[in-house]
Amino acid sequence: MRASVRCFVCAALFAFGASLASAQSQVDIGLGFGAAFDKSTGQGIDNLNSPTNAFGACALNSGDTYCEPTASLNAFFLGISGDILFTKHFGFGANFDVQPATKNYGPLTERQMFYDFNGVYQPYSSKRAQFRLLGGVGGSRTSFGFNESGCVGNNIACSSQNEPVGADNHFDVHAGVGVQLYVTDHIFVRPEFDFHYAPGLHNDFNSNAVPEFIVYVGFSGGGR
């Protein structure tokens, strides 16, 4: 995840530098709130109490009392976006979307993230609204862990922590559409629909295709 954040920061710095070089460029940066969705695989994972198959795959309804169902992806996402429009219609941008809180995934915990670098096409623009089409590539990361707790003495001091057990990384193809609405000359609200396709993600969830709905609030600078 740290490498992805560094990539996004580099893209944002590039956009900022380019905006200084050209007063005609429009630069946007936004913070988004939304959700992404994918069904469960319908499979199971044995919990730590299993004497022979802890954290191993298992079949639900098979009589295995340690088998717990995997979860769907249906979670709150936090997004960061940045873009620069070199002309009135064309530009470049980057998105970083992460599930800030872990969710239960059978006996494990799970966190999902996507990062993408996009071409931006703006077919319509006015003083108060802009219509955006996005398309690009990036990556998907599904990280897993388990909660571990312990106490000292007669429950005098107790602590818990999440121990990582691995992560799945996949190539991601991204497409999006959004309408950027200006509440002032520089502050905008942008409802956006995104579609992620990550080959291999079906090993963790039901499908490689993940729809995402997110609303960005941000600042726009430069010429537009």
Secondary structure, DSSP 8 states (H G I E B T S, - for coil): -HHHHHHHHHHHHHHHHHHHH-TT-EEEEEEEEEEEEE---S-EEE-TT-SS-TT-EE-TTSS-TTEEE---EEEEEEEEEEEEESSSSEEEEEEEEE--S-EEETTEEEEEEEEEEEEEEEEEE-SSEEEEEEEEEEEEEEEEEEEEEEEETTTTEEEEEEEEEEEEEEEEEEEEEEEEEESSSSEEEEEEEEEEE-TTGGGTSS-SEEEEEEEEEEEEEE--
